[in-house]
Amino acid sequence: MGEFTDKIKGAVNNAVGNAKQNSDDPNVRAEGDRQELKGDVQDTKGKVKGVINDL
């Protein structure tokens, strides 16, 4: 269950971060970069949970 949740959260953060990167405001673009990075970390966390559960 945690694997799926982390992957979904990661995908949502990646999408929102990507949308923010199209802003004209440099602060919002920087926030989008951070949010996309957070999404990548969450997705990786979900993948690791999946590997551990498969063992």
DSSP file (Angstrom, degrees, kcal/mol; ACC not computed):
  #  RESIDUE AA STRUCTURE BP1 BP2  ACC     N-H-->O    O-->H-N    N-H-->O    O-->H-N    TCO  KAPPA ALPHA  PHI   PSI    X-CA   Y-CA   Z-CA
    1    1 A M     >        0   0    0      0, 0.0     4,-2.0     0, 0.0     5,-0.2   0.000 360.0 360.0 360.0 -43.8    0.0    0.0    0.0
    2    2 A G  H  >  +     0   0    0      1,-0.2     4,-2.4     2,-0.2     5,-0.2   0.831 360.0  58.5 -65.2 -32.0    2.8    2.5    0.9
    3    3 A E  H  > S+     0   0    0      2,-0.2     4,-2.1     1,-0.2    -1,-0.2   0.951 108.3  44.0 -61.7 -50.0    4.5    1.8   -2.4
    4    4 A F  H  > S+     0   0    0      1,-0.2     4,-2.3     2,-0.2    -2,-0.2   0.907 113.4  51.3 -63.0 -43.9    1.5    2.8   -4.5
    5    5 A T  H  X S+     0   0    0     -4,-2.0     4,-2.6     1,-0.2     5,-0.2   0.914 110.3  48.5 -61.3 -45.3    0.8    5.9   -2.3
    6    6 A D  H  X S+     0   0    0     -4,-2.4     4,-2.3     1,-0.2    -1,-0.2   0.889 111.3  50.2 -64.4 -38.8    4.4    7.1   -2.6
    7    7 A K  H  X S+     0   0    0     -4,-2.1     4,-2.2    -5,-0.2    -1,-0.2   0.900 111.8  47.9 -66.7 -39.5    4.4    6.7   -6.4
    8    8 A I  H  X S+     0   0    0     -4,-2.3     4,-2.4     2,-0.2    -2,-0.2   0.935 112.4  48.3 -65.2 -46.7    1.1    8.6   -6.7
    9    9 A K  H  X S+     0   0    0     -4,-2.6     4,-2.6     1,-0.2     5,-0.2   0.901 111.6  51.3 -60.3 -40.2    2.4   11.5   -4.5
   10   10 A G  H  X S+     0   0    0     -4,-2.3     4,-2.3    -5,-0.2    -1,-0.2   0.913 109.7  48.7 -63.1 -43.3    5.6   11.5   -6.5
   11   11 A A  H  X S+     0   0    0     -4,-2.2     4,-2.3     2,-0.2    -2,-0.2   0.896 112.2  48.9 -64.6 -40.3    3.7   11.7   -9.8
   12   12 A V  H  X S+     0   0    0     -4,-2.4     4,-2.7     2,-0.2     5,-0.3   0.933 112.1  47.7 -66.2 -45.6    1.4   14.6   -8.5
   13   13 A N  H  X S+     0   0    0     -4,-2.6     4,-2.5     1,-0.2     5,-0.2   0.879 111.4  51.5 -64.2 -36.7    4.4   16.6   -7.2
   14   14 A N  H  X S+     0   0    0     -4,-2.3     4,-2.3    -5,-0.2    -1,-0.2   0.928 112.0  46.4 -63.5 -44.1    6.2   16.1  -10.5
   15   15 A A  H  X S+     0   0    0     -4,-2.3     4,-2.0     2,-0.2    -2,-0.2   0.928 115.7  44.0 -65.4 -45.9    3.2   17.3  -12.5
   16   16 A V  H  X S+     0   0    0     -4,-2.7     4,-2.2     2,-0.2    -1,-0.2   0.913 114.6  50.2 -66.2 -42.3    2.6   20.3  -10.3
   17   17 A G  H  X S+     0   0    0     -4,-2.5     4,-1.3    -5,-0.3    -2,-0.2   0.898 109.8  50.8 -62.1 -40.2    6.3   21.2  -10.2
   18   18 A N  H  < S+     0   0    0     -4,-2.3     4,-0.4    -5,-0.2    -1,-0.2   0.898 109.7  50.1 -64.5 -40.6    6.5   20.9  -14.0
   19   19 A A  H >< S+     0   0    0     -4,-2.0     3,-1.3     1,-0.2    -2,-0.2   0.893 108.4  52.8 -64.2 -40.4    3.5   23.3  -14.3
   20   20 A K  H >< S+     0   0    0     -4,-2.2     3,-1.7     1,-0.3    -1,-0.2   0.786  96.8  67.5 -67.1 -26.7    5.1   25.8  -12.0
   21   21 A Q  T 3< S+     0   0    0     -4,-1.3    -1,-0.3     1,-0.3    -2,-0.2   0.651  91.4  63.0 -69.5 -13.2    8.3   25.8  -14.0
   22   22 A N  T <  S+     0   0    0     -3,-1.3    -1,-0.3    -4,-0.4    -2,-0.2   0.365  82.0 113.8 -89.4   4.6    6.4   27.5  -16.9
   23   23 A S    <   -     0   0    0     -3,-1.7     6,-0.0     2,-0.2    -3,-0.0  -0.326  69.2-135.9 -75.0 156.7    5.7   30.6  -14.7
   24   24 A D  S    S+     0   0    0     -2,-0.0    -1,-0.1     4,-0.0    -3,-0.0   0.669  84.5  89.9 -81.5 -18.8    7.1   34.0  -15.5
   25   25 A D     >  -     0   0    0      1,-0.1     4,-2.1     2,-0.0     3,-0.2  -0.691  69.4-151.0 -83.5 121.3    8.0   34.4  -11.8
   26   26 A P  H  > S+     0   0    0      0, 0.0     4,-2.1     0, 0.0    -1,-0.1   0.818  96.4  55.9 -62.9 -29.7   11.5   33.2  -11.0
   27   27 A N  H  > S+     0   0    0      2,-0.2     4,-2.1     1,-0.2     5,-0.1   0.895 108.4  47.0 -67.9 -39.5   10.5   32.3   -7.4
   28   28 A V  H  > S+     0   0    0     -3,-0.2     4,-2.3     2,-0.2    -1,-0.2   0.889 110.8  52.5 -69.2 -38.8    7.6   30.1   -8.6
   29   29 A R  H  X S+     0   0    0     -4,-2.1     4,-2.0     2,-0.2    -2,-0.2   0.916 109.8  48.7 -62.1 -42.3   10.0   28.4  -11.1
   30   30 A A  H  X S+     0   0    0     -4,-2.1     4,-2.1     1,-0.2    -2,-0.2   0.897 110.3  51.2 -64.2 -39.7   12.4   27.7   -8.3
   31   31 A E  H  X S+     0   0    0     -4,-2.1     4,-2.5     1,-0.2    -1,-0.2   0.886 108.0  53.2 -62.8 -38.5    9.6   26.3   -6.2
   32   32 A G  H  X S+     0   0    0     -4,-2.3     4,-2.5     2,-0.2    -2,-0.2   0.886 106.3  52.6 -63.5 -39.8    8.6   24.1   -9.2
   33   33 A D  H  X S+     0   0    0     -4,-2.0     4,-2.1     2,-0.2    -2,-0.2   0.933 112.0  45.6 -60.1 -46.1   12.2   22.7   -9.4
   34   34 A R  H  X S+     0   0    0     -4,-2.1     4,-2.4     1,-0.2    -2,-0.2   0.899 112.8  50.0 -64.9 -40.5   12.1   21.8   -5.7
   35   35 A Q  H  X S+     0   0    0     -4,-2.5     4,-2.1     1,-0.2    -1,-0.2   0.884 110.0  50.4 -68.0 -37.2    8.6   20.3   -5.9
   36   36 A E  H  X S+     0   0    0     -4,-2.5     4,-2.1     2,-0.2    -1,-0.2   0.895 110.1  50.5 -67.0 -38.2    9.7   18.2   -8.9
   37   37 A L  H  X S+     0   0    0     -4,-2.1     4,-2.3     2,-0.2    -2,-0.2   0.912 108.5  52.4 -63.0 -42.4   12.7   17.0   -7.0
   38   38 A K  H  X S+     0   0    0     -4,-2.4     4,-2.4     1,-0.2    -2,-0.2   0.902 108.3  51.6 -59.8 -40.7   10.5   16.1   -4.1
   39   39 A G  H  X S+     0   0    0     -4,-2.1     4,-2.4     2,-0.2    -1,-0.2   0.888 107.6  51.8 -63.4 -39.6    8.3   14.1   -6.5
   40   40 A D  H  X S+     0   0    0     -4,-2.1     4,-2.3     2,-0.2    -1,-0.2   0.906 110.4  48.8 -62.9 -41.1   11.4   12.2   -7.8
   41   41 A V  H  X S+     0   0    0     -4,-2.3     4,-2.5     2,-0.2    -2,-0.2   0.918 111.4  49.2 -65.0 -43.4   12.4   11.3   -4.3
   42   42 A Q  H  X S+     0   0    0     -4,-2.4     4,-2.2     2,-0.2    -2,-0.2   0.902 111.0  50.1 -63.8 -40.4    8.8   10.1   -3.4
   43   43 A D  H  X S+     0   0    0     -4,-2.4     4,-2.1     2,-0.2    -1,-0.2   0.921 111.3  48.3 -63.6 -43.4    8.7    8.0   -6.6
   44   44 A T  H  X S+     0   0    0     -4,-2.3     4,-2.5     1,-0.2    -2,-0.2   0.903 109.1  54.0 -62.6 -41.5   12.1    6.4   -5.8
   45   45 A K  H  X S+     0   0    0     -4,-2.5     4,-2.3     1,-0.2    -1,-0.2   0.906 108.6  49.5 -59.1 -42.4   10.9    5.8   -2.2
   46   46 A G  H  X S+     0   0    0     -4,-2.2     4,-1.9     2,-0.2    -1,-0.2   0.891 110.1  50.3 -64.3 -39.8    7.9    3.9   -3.6
   47   47 A K  H  X S+     0   0    0     -4,-2.1     4,-2.1     2,-0.2    -2,-0.2   0.898 109.8  50.5 -65.3 -40.2   10.1    1.9   -5.9
   48   48 A V  H  X S+     0   0    0     -4,-2.5     4,-2.6     1,-0.2     5,-0.2   0.919 109.0  51.5 -63.8 -42.9   12.4    0.9   -3.0
   49   49 A K  H  X S+     0   0    0     -4,-2.3     4,-2.5     1,-0.2    -1,-0.2   0.893 108.8  52.4 -59.0 -39.5    9.4   -0.2   -0.9
   50   50 A G  H  X S+     0   0    0     -4,-1.9     4,-1.5     2,-0.2    -1,-0.2   0.904 109.8  47.4 -64.3 -41.7    8.2   -2.3   -3.9
   51   51 A V  H  X S+     0   0    0     -4,-2.1     4,-0.7     2,-0.2    -2,-0.2   0.916 112.6  49.3 -65.3 -42.9   11.6   -4.0   -4.1
   52   52 A I  H >< S+     0   0    0     -4,-2.6     3,-0.8     1,-0.2    -2,-0.2   0.905 110.3  50.5 -63.9 -40.9   11.7   -4.6   -0.4
   53   53 A N  H 3< S+     0   0    0     -4,-2.5    -1,-0.2     1,-0.2    -2,-0.2   0.798 105.8  57.3 -67.7 -27.2    8.2   -6.1   -0.4
   54   54 A D  H 3<        0   0    0     -4,-1.5    -1,-0.2     1,-0.2    -2,-0.2   0.663 360.0 360.0 -76.9 -15.6    9.1   -8.4   -3.3
   55   55 A L    <<        0   0    0     -3,-0.8    -1,-0.2    -4,-0.7    -2,-0.1   0.500 360.0 360.0 -73.6 360.0   11.9  -10.0   -1.3
